[in-house]
């Protein structure tokens, strides 16, 4: 891999290929009135994410199914199954099992160190019925090796923006301030995401009370499965 010559970043859909990822979520919640902290809460949970390529189309898009499970399956634990059709840049063309969301947007052109681009990402939020659309800026910072894969290192930033969120009980509308930043490793030879770490901060304000939620999600490729 030689970034100095420019590298194309595209997802590659190999029918029958199975990928195994770990998914770690860290959640911090704070309730404040002005500068006074009224309540704080931290929690974390892990999951296994298995992705299988069902088919590839002539236009470069692919059909994949993703199964997310807890590390130890017990009766009553959530098991999520999602079907998606994605294009080579990560855009969601079709989906079933959840709202259409894409975690990254790859560029049209080849990239080198310091290359940058902007792409729309659709983020699901636990506080809203519909996902939020936001524009992410990507900057190539170099190359590295992760899990045996040669990867392009990319920084990701979503500028802070505001939107209105209806209250669950219908009592009114909260004004929400949101921002996000993180990084991703993309393996161009294999055409897969190798690692992504994103922190999203949402701050709904209701009167003088602010509810701040910091969500750190880390997804890491572990291996190809038989």
N, C-alpha and C positions, 0 to 999 in steps of 0.2 A: 504494500500500500504506500503510495507516494502522494501526499496531500499537495505538494508543490506543483504537481501537474494537473490537479483538479480531479475530484472523485464524485461520481454520481451516487446519490443516496436514494435507494429505492427498496421497498419491501419486495422480497422474492417469495412466491407461493409455490412450494414444491408439494404436489399432492401426496398425502399420506405422512408428511413430516409432522412429528410431534415434538413440542417444546415444553419444558418444565421450568417454571419460575417460582420464586418465593415472593410473597407480598407482605410487607410490614407496614402497619399503620399506627402512628402516634398521634393522640388527640389531646389537646389542652384547651380547657374552657375556663374563661374568667368572666365574672359578672361585676360591673363597676357602676358606682354612682359618682360621676365626676372623677376625682382621683382616688376615691375610697373603694377598696376591693371588698366586695360583699361575699363572694364565693369563688373558690378555685377547684378545679377537678382535672385529673389526668388519667388517661387510660390508654392501653395499647392492645393490639391483637395481631395475630399472624394468620396467613392463609397460604394455601398452595394453589397455583394457577397453572392449569394444563391447557395447551392450545394445540389444536389439530387442524391441518390444512385439508379441507375436503376436496377442493378442485381449484383449478386455475383457468381463467378465461383468456381468449386470444388478445383482449385489450390490455392485458397485464394485471387485471384485478383478480382477487382471490376470494374463495369462500372458506371461512374458518369457523370453528366452534370452540368456545372457551368454557372450561369448567373450573369454577373456583370452590374450594373446599377448605374446612379447617384442617390443621395439621393432624389432629386426632378426631376422626369422625365418631360422633355419638348421636343417638336418636334425638331429634329436635334441632340439631345443628343445621345451619343454612348451607345449602348446596345450590350454587347459581350456575345455570347453563345459558349461554348466550351465543346466538348465531350472528355472524356479520359477513357482509361482502365489502371488502376494502379495495381501494385502488392502490397503486404503487407508492403514492405519497402519504397514505394513511387516512385519506378521507373515507368516511362511512357512506357507502352507497345504498346499503340495505341492512336491516337489523331486526331481530326478534328476540324477545326476552327482557328488553330493557329500553330506556330512552337512547336514541342515537348519540353516542359520545365518542370522541377521538382524543387520545392523550397527547398526540404530537402531529405536526404537519411538516412534511419534508419539502425541500425546495425544488423548483423546476430545473434549475441549472446546476452544473457541477460546482463543488465547493473547494476552497482552500482555507488555510489558516486565516482567521479574521473575516472570512466571508460571513455575511449576515442576511437574514430574510425575515419576513413577517408572515404569519399564517394564523388562520382562525382555528381555535380549539373550542370544543364543546365540553363544558365541565358539569358533572352532576353534583348537586349540593344537597345535603340531607335536609336543609331547611326549606327547599323549594320543590314544588311538584314537577317543574320543568327545568332542564339543564340550562346553564348560563353560557352564552356565546361570548368569547373574549379573544382579543388579538394577542398573540405571543410573539415576542422578538427572539430570534435564535442567533447565536454567534458561535462560530467554530473556534475553539481555543487550542486545539492540538490533536494528538493521537495517543492512544494507550492500548494496553492489552488487558482484557478482563475475561475471566473464565475460559482462557485459551483462545479468545477471539481478538483479532486486530480491530480496534474500534476508533471511530472519530468521536472526539470529546466536544460536546455542544452545551453551551450555557443557555438557559431559557428564562425569560422575564416577562411577566404580565404586568403592565402598568396599572396602578390603582384606578379603580373606577367605581361608580355608584349605581345602584339600581333599587327599585322599590320591590318589597316582598310582602305579599298579603299575610296577615297573621292567621295561624291555623284555625283559631276560633272565630274568625271573621270580624274581630273587634276593630280592625283598622289596618294600616299599612306601616311597615317598618322601613326606614331608610338604611340600606346596607352598603358599607364600604368594603371593597374586596381587592386583594392583590395576591400575586403568586410569583414564586421564583424557584429555580432548581437547575438540574443538569441532566443530560442524558448521554449514554454511550450507544452509538449505532455501529453495527458490524456490516459494512457494505458488501463484503464478499459473500457472506451468508444471507444478507438481506433481512436482518432481524434486529429488533431492539435488544441490546445486551443489558442495559441498566438504566433506570430512571428514578430520580429522586426529586420530588416536588413538594414544596410547602405552600399551602394556600391558607390565607388569613381572611376571615369574614367577620365583620363587626356590625351587626344589626343594632340600631339605636331606637329605643322606644321611650319617648319622653327624655328623662335625664339618665336612664339606665342603658348601659352599653353591654351587649353580650358578645364577647370576642372568642372566636374559635380558631385555633391553629391546628391544621391537619397536615402532618408530614407522611407522605406515602412513598415507600421505597420498593421498587419492583426489580428483581435481579434474576437474570438467566442463570440456570444451573446446569442443564444438560439437554441433549437431544435424547428422547426416549424411543425405544424399539416399538 
